[in-house]
Amino acid sequence: MATELTAAQLRAYDGTDPSKPIYVSVRGKVYDVSTGRGFYGPGGAYAIFAGREASRALGKMSKDEADVSGDLSGLTEKEIGVLADWETKFQAKYPVVARLSDA
């Protein structure tokens, strides 16, 4: 397993290929969320985050395509706190498999 992935490489792990794991990046850490395939796989409630850096969207509690990025500029203190809560949940539930090299 590579220790670093680019955003373009991360896109290959979006759940559309059932033979590959599903990855989501939060603050540049890439998590294997395959055990949550029902949520992150195609048709899942959080499928928009699969194969992507999702920090901004998680902080804003948004599923808007424009918010699915690692750009934290302009987030409020509350949104940064929400993101920290999400990050804690990911750390507790999913293994980190790589770092996003261009985060």
C-alpha positions, 0 to 999 in steps of 0.5 A: 500500500502506498503511504501517499496518494494524490487526489487523482489517485484517491478518486479510484477508491470511490466505491464504483469498483467493488474489488477496490476499497473505499477511501475518504480523506479527512484533513489529509489522512486517508481512511479505509471506510470499506466497512461502511460501504452501505454509507459510502458506496454508490447510492449511500448517504455519504457516497459524495465523499468516497474517493475524495478529501471531505474535510470542508463538507464534513465541517459544514455538514454539507453534501454540496459538491462545491464543499467537498474539498480540503479547503478550510478557509472561511470555516467558523470556529463551530464548523472547525469543531464539527470537523474535529468531531468527525475526525475523532469518529473516523479515527475510532472507526476506520484505519488510516491507510495513506496521506493525501500528498496534495492536501 
